[in-house]
Amino acid sequence: MIQDAAPDTTQVRTGLLEAAAMVGTARSLIAEGKVVDLAGLESRVACVCGQLPSLPAPDRETLKSALIALMDGLGGLAEALNEQHGALAKQLAAVSKGKSAVSAYGAGAATSGPRRKR
């Protein structure tokens, strides 16, 4: 059985910085009101964070600030997603109310028929 070589600190640091850049891009897109597919980000963060335990403790310590920055970015991304979700929920509620009103008026008009003059 061949084992994969353990990642070095530089590779993991690069991975953390790339993941942080992806988070920043996602936050920018959300701020512009765009929908973002986070599947690639999730797998990238999982991969790079999964490499951390294989590093010696002193090396992990040197990556602490990069990891904290990534975590802060992810926290900000979560907040932005929650805000976007709330805004979309309000828009959907308004559309739903509009459809209900249209349905109510439409149903009333269909059942009452034309008025006769007397």
ROGU-236551 format. One line per 8 residues: number of its first residue (from 0); for each residue x, y, z of N, C-alpha, C, O. Coordinates in nm, 3 decimals. Layout:
BEGIN
NUM	X Y Z X Y Z X Y Z X Y Z; ...
//
This chain:
BEGIN
0	0.084 -0.117 0.000 0.000 0.000 0.000 0.089 0.124 0.000 0.179 0.137 0.083; 0.063 0.215 -0.092 0.142 0.337 -0.101 0.067 0.450 -0.032 -0.051 0.473 -0.057; 0.136 0.519 0.055 0.074 0.631 0.125 0.107 0.761 0.053 0.217 0.778 0.000; 0.010 0.851 0.052 0.035 0.983 -0.004 0.133 1.057 0.086 0.132 1.041 0.208; 0.218 1.137 0.023 0.313 1.216 0.101 0.236 1.321 0.181 0.139 1.379 0.134; 0.281 1.343 0.302 0.218 1.444 0.386 0.239 1.581 0.323 0.346 1.609 0.270; 0.138 1.666 0.329 0.153 1.799 0.271 0.255 1.880 0.350 0.273 1.858 0.470; 0.320 1.972 0.283 0.410 2.059 0.358 0.336 2.187 0.396 0.227 2.216 0.346
8	0.397 2.261 0.484 0.334 2.381 0.538 0.302 2.482 0.429 0.198 2.549 0.435; 0.389 2.495 0.332 0.367 2.590 0.223 0.243 2.554 0.143 0.165 2.641 0.106; 0.225 2.425 0.114 0.107 2.380 0.041 -0.022 2.410 0.118 -0.121 2.455 0.061; -0.018 2.384 0.246 -0.137 2.406 0.328 -0.165 2.556 0.340 -0.280 2.598 0.333; -0.061 2.636 0.358 -0.079 2.782 0.364 -0.140 2.833 0.233 -0.233 2.914 0.235; -0.089 2.785 0.121 -0.143 2.823 -0.009 -0.290 2.782 -0.020 -0.372 2.858 -0.070; -0.321 2.663 0.026 -0.459 2.616 0.025 -0.551 2.702 0.108 -0.664 2.732 0.068; -0.502 2.743 0.226 -0.582 2.831 0.313 -0.606 2.967 0.247 -0.716 3.021 0.253
16	-0.500 3.020 0.184 -0.514 3.150 0.117 -0.607 3.141 -0.004 -0.685 3.233 -0.028; -0.599 3.032 -0.078 -0.689 3.014 -0.192 -0.834 3.001 -0.146 -0.924 3.057 -0.207; -0.855 2.926 -0.039 -0.990 2.911 0.015 -1.044 3.046 0.063 -1.161 3.079 0.042; -0.957 3.124 0.128 -0.998 3.257 0.175 -1.034 3.348 0.057 -1.128 3.426 0.065; -0.959 3.336 -0.052 -0.990 3.414 -0.173 -1.124 3.372 -0.231 -1.202 3.456 -0.277; -1.152 3.242 -0.230 -1.282 3.193 -0.279 -1.396 3.248 -0.193 -1.501 3.285 -0.244; -1.374 3.253 -0.063 -1.474 3.308 0.029 -1.498 3.455 -0.004 -1.613 3.501 -0.009; -1.391 3.529 -0.025 -1.404 3.671 -0.058 -1.480 3.692 -0.188 -1.563 3.782 -0.197
24	-1.453 3.609 -0.287 -1.525 3.619 -0.414 -1.673 3.588 -0.394 -1.759 3.658 -0.448; -1.702 3.485 -0.318 -1.842 3.450 -0.291 -1.914 3.564 -0.220 -2.028 3.595 -0.254; -1.850 3.624 -0.123 -1.912 3.737 -0.051 -1.938 3.853 -0.145 -2.042 3.918 -0.135; -1.845 3.882 -0.235 -1.863 3.991 -0.332 -1.981 3.963 -0.423 -2.061 4.053 -0.451; -1.992 3.841 -0.470 -2.102 3.806 -0.560 -2.237 3.815 -0.488 -2.335 3.862 -0.546; -2.240 3.772 -0.364 -2.363 3.780 -0.286 -2.400 3.926 -0.262 -2.517 3.962 -0.268; -2.301 4.010 -0.236 -2.327 4.153 -0.216 -2.386 4.217 -0.342 -2.460 4.315 -0.334; -2.354 4.159 -0.458 -2.410 4.208 -0.585 -2.548 4.148 -0.612 -2.609 4.177 -0.715
32	-2.596 4.064 -0.520 -2.727 4.003 -0.536 -2.728 3.878 -0.620 -2.834 3.832 -0.663; -2.613 3.822 -0.645 -2.604 3.703 -0.730 -2.613 3.576 -0.645 -2.582 3.576 -0.526; -2.656 3.470 -0.709 -2.661 3.339 -0.645 -2.525 3.273 -0.665 -2.467 3.281 -0.773; -2.476 3.208 -0.561 -2.342 3.150 -0.564 -2.350 3.000 -0.534 -2.417 2.959 -0.439; -2.281 2.921 -0.614 -2.268 2.778 -0.590 -2.146 2.757 -0.500 -2.033 2.785 -0.540; -2.170 2.709 -0.381 -2.063 2.695 -0.282 -2.004 2.555 -0.275 -1.922 2.526 -0.188; -2.043 2.467 -0.366 -1.995 2.328 -0.360 -1.843 2.322 -0.371 -1.779 2.248 -0.295; -1.783 2.396 -0.461 -1.638 2.395 -0.476 -1.568 2.451 -0.354 -1.463 2.401 -0.314
40	-1.626 2.553 -0.296 -1.568 2.613 -0.175 -1.572 2.514 -0.060 -1.473 2.499 0.012; -1.683 2.449 -0.043 -1.696 2.353 0.067 -1.592 2.243 0.057 -1.528 2.207 0.156; -1.576 2.189 -0.063 -1.479 2.080 -0.078 -1.335 2.131 -0.061 -1.251 2.060 -0.006; -1.308 2.253 -0.107 -1.172 2.310 -0.093 -1.138 2.331 0.054 -1.028 2.297 0.098; -1.231 2.387 0.130 -1.208 2.412 0.273 -1.191 2.278 0.346 -1.103 2.265 0.431; -1.274 2.181 0.314 -1.264 2.050 0.379 -1.129 1.985 0.349 -1.066 1.926 0.437; -1.084 1.997 0.225 -0.957 1.937 0.186 -0.839 2.002 0.261 -0.757 1.932 0.320; -0.833 2.133 0.258 -0.718 2.201 0.320 -0.721 2.185 0.473 -0.616 2.168 0.535
48	-0.840 2.192 0.532 -0.847 2.175 0.677 -0.817 2.030 0.718 -0.766 2.004 0.827; -0.849 1.938 0.629 -0.817 1.798 0.655 -0.668 1.769 0.655 -0.624 1.669 0.711; -0.591 1.857 0.593 -0.446 1.839 0.589 -0.377 1.890 0.716 -0.265 1.850 0.746; -0.443 1.976 0.789 -0.379 2.038 0.907 -0.331 1.936 1.010 -0.220 1.950 1.060; -0.411 1.835 1.045 -0.364 1.742 1.148 -0.237 1.666 1.112 -0.167 1.617 1.201; -0.207 1.654 0.984 -0.088 1.578 0.944 0.040 1.661 0.958 0.150 1.607 0.945; 0.025 1.789 0.984 0.144 1.875 1.002 0.193 1.870 1.146 0.115 1.850 1.238; 0.323 1.886 1.164 0.375 1.895 1.301 0.317 2.017 1.374 0.285 2.118 1.311
56	0.303 2.007 1.503 0.242 2.114 1.583 0.307 2.250 1.559 0.234 2.348 1.545; 0.440 2.262 1.555 0.499 2.394 1.532 0.459 2.453 1.396 0.441 2.575 1.383; 0.446 2.367 1.295 0.403 2.415 1.164 0.258 2.460 1.166 0.222 2.561 1.105; 0.175 2.385 1.237 0.034 2.425 1.248 0.023 2.561 1.315 -0.062 2.642 1.278; 0.108 2.585 1.412 0.106 2.713 1.484 0.134 2.829 1.388 0.076 2.937 1.403; 0.221 2.809 1.291 0.253 2.917 1.196 0.135 2.946 1.102 0.130 3.052 1.040; 0.043 2.853 1.092 -0.073 2.870 1.004 -0.196 2.925 1.077 -0.302 2.945 1.018; -0.180 2.949 1.205 -0.293 2.991 1.288 -0.360 3.117 1.234 -0.483 3.123 1.226
64	-0.283 3.218 1.197 -0.344 3.343 1.151 -0.418 3.324 1.019 -0.524 3.383 0.998; -0.364 3.241 0.930 -0.432 3.214 0.803 -0.562 3.138 0.826 -0.663 3.163 0.759; -0.560 3.045 0.919 -0.681 2.968 0.952 -0.786 3.057 1.017 -0.905 3.047 0.986; -0.744 3.145 1.106 -0.838 3.237 1.171 -0.899 3.331 1.067 -1.018 3.360 1.072; -0.818 3.379 0.974 -0.870 3.467 0.868 -0.974 3.392 0.784 -1.077 3.449 0.748; -0.947 3.267 0.753 -1.043 3.187 0.676 -1.172 3.169 0.756 -1.282 3.182 0.702; -1.159 3.139 0.884 -1.277 3.121 0.968 -1.359 3.250 0.977 -1.482 3.246 0.970; -1.291 3.363 0.992 -1.361 3.492 0.995 -1.434 3.518 0.863 -1.548 3.564 0.861
72	-1.367 3.487 0.753 -1.429 3.504 0.622 -1.551 3.415 0.606 -1.653 3.458 0.551; -1.541 3.292 0.654 -1.655 3.201 0.646 -1.770 3.251 0.733 -1.887 3.236 0.697; -1.738 3.309 0.847 -1.842 3.367 0.932 -1.913 3.482 0.862 -2.036 3.492 0.866; -1.835 3.567 0.796 -1.894 3.677 0.720 -1.977 3.627 0.603 -2.081 3.685 0.571; -1.932 3.520 0.540 -2.007 3.460 0.430 -2.140 3.404 0.481 -2.244 3.420 0.416; -2.137 3.341 0.596 -2.261 3.288 0.654 -2.359 3.401 0.682 -2.479 3.387 0.656; -2.310 3.512 0.735 -2.396 3.628 0.760 -2.455 3.681 0.630 -2.574 3.712 0.624; -2.373 3.693 0.528 -2.420 3.743 0.397 -2.526 3.649 0.339 -2.625 3.695 0.282
80	-2.504 3.518 0.352 -2.603 3.422 0.302 -2.734 3.432 0.379 -2.842 3.424 0.320; -2.725 3.451 0.510 -2.847 3.466 0.591 -2.923 3.593 0.552 -3.046 3.591 0.544; -2.851 3.701 0.527 -2.916 3.825 0.482 -2.983 3.804 0.346 -3.096 3.846 0.325; -2.911 3.739 0.255 -2.967 3.712 0.122 -3.091 3.624 0.135 -3.191 3.647 0.067; -3.085 3.525 0.219 -3.199 3.435 0.240 -3.319 3.513 0.295 -3.432 3.494 0.250; -3.294 3.600 0.391 -3.402 3.681 0.447 -3.466 3.772 0.343 -3.588 3.786 0.339; -3.383 3.834 0.260 -3.434 3.922 0.155 -3.516 3.842 0.054 -3.622 3.888 0.010; -3.469 3.725 0.016 -3.544 3.641 -0.077 -3.676 3.594 -0.016 -3.778 3.587 -0.085
88	-3.674 3.562 0.112 -3.797 3.519 0.179 -3.900 3.631 0.177 -4.019 3.606 0.156; -3.856 3.755 0.199 -3.950 3.869 0.195 -4.006 3.888 0.054 -4.125 3.913 0.037; -3.921 3.874 -0.046 -3.967 3.888 -0.184 -4.068 3.778 -0.219 -4.169 3.805 -0.284; -4.041 3.656 -0.177 -4.133 3.546 -0.203 -4.266 3.566 -0.131 -4.371 3.534 -0.185; -4.261 3.618 -0.010 -4.384 3.645 0.064 -4.467 3.751 -0.008 -4.590 3.739 -0.016; -4.402 3.853 -0.060 -4.474 3.958 -0.133 -4.537 3.902 -0.261 -4.650 3.935 -0.295; -4.464 3.817 -0.330 -4.518 3.755 -0.452 -4.637 3.667 -0.416 -4.738 3.668 -0.486; -4.625 3.591 -0.309 -4.732 3.503 -0.266 -4.858 3.582 -0.231 -4.969 3.541 -0.267
96	-4.842 3.695 -0.163 -4.957 3.781 -0.130 -5.021 3.834 -0.258 -5.144 3.839 -0.269; -4.939 3.872 -0.352 -4.991 3.923 -0.479 -5.070 3.816 -0.553 -5.176 3.844 -0.609; -5.018 3.694 -0.553 -5.089 3.585 -0.619 -5.220 3.554 -0.549 -5.321 3.523 -0.613; -5.220 3.563 -0.416 -5.343 3.538 -0.341 -5.448 3.642 -0.376 -5.565 3.609 -0.393; -5.408 3.767 -0.387 -5.501 3.873 -0.421 -5.556 3.853 -0.562 -5.675 3.869 -0.585; -5.469 3.819 -0.654 -5.512 3.795 -0.792 -5.609 3.678 -0.797 -5.710 3.683 -0.866; -5.578 3.571 -0.723 -5.666 3.455 -0.720 -5.802 3.491 -0.662 -5.905 3.448 -0.713; -5.802 3.570 -0.555 -5.929 3.609 -0.491 -6.014 3.692 -0.587 -6.134 3.666 -0.600
104	-5.954 3.790 -0.653 -6.030 3.872 -0.746 -6.070 3.793 -0.869 -6.180 3.809 -0.922; -5.982 3.707 -0.913 -6.013 3.625 -1.030 -6.127 3.529 -1.002 -6.213 3.509 -1.087; -6.129 3.468 -0.885 -6.235 3.374 -0.848 -6.367 3.447 -0.834 -6.470 3.394 -0.875; -6.367 3.564 -0.776 -6.489 3.643 -0.759 -6.546 3.685 -0.892 -6.667 3.680 -0.911; -6.462 3.725 -0.983 -6.507 3.769 -1.114 -6.564 3.651 -1.193 -6.661 3.668 -1.267; -6.506 3.534 -1.178 -6.552 3.418 -1.253 -6.686 3.368 -1.202 -6.766 3.317 -1.281; -6.713 3.380 -1.073 -6.837 3.328 -1.017 -6.952 3.428 -1.026 -7.068 3.387 -1.031; -6.922 3.554 -1.029 -7.031 3.652 -1.029 -7.089 3.673 -1.168 -7.207 3.708 -1.180
112	-7.013 3.652 -1.270 -7.062 3.669 -1.408 -7.091 3.814 -1.440 -7.071 3.902 -1.356; -7.139 3.839 -1.560 -7.168 3.976 -1.599 -7.293 4.027 -1.529 -7.383 3.950 -1.497; -7.297 4.154 -1.505 -7.413 4.215 -1.439 -7.518 4.251 -1.545 -7.486 4.296 -1.655; -7.643 4.231 -1.508 -7.753 4.268 -1.596 -7.805 4.404 -1.560 -7.808 4.442 -1.443; -7.845 4.476 -1.659 -7.911 4.605 -1.633 -8.058 4.578 -1.611 -8.118 4.493 -1.677; -8.117 4.651 -1.518 -8.261 4.634 -1.492 -8.338 4.750 -1.536 -8.460 4.753 -1.521
//
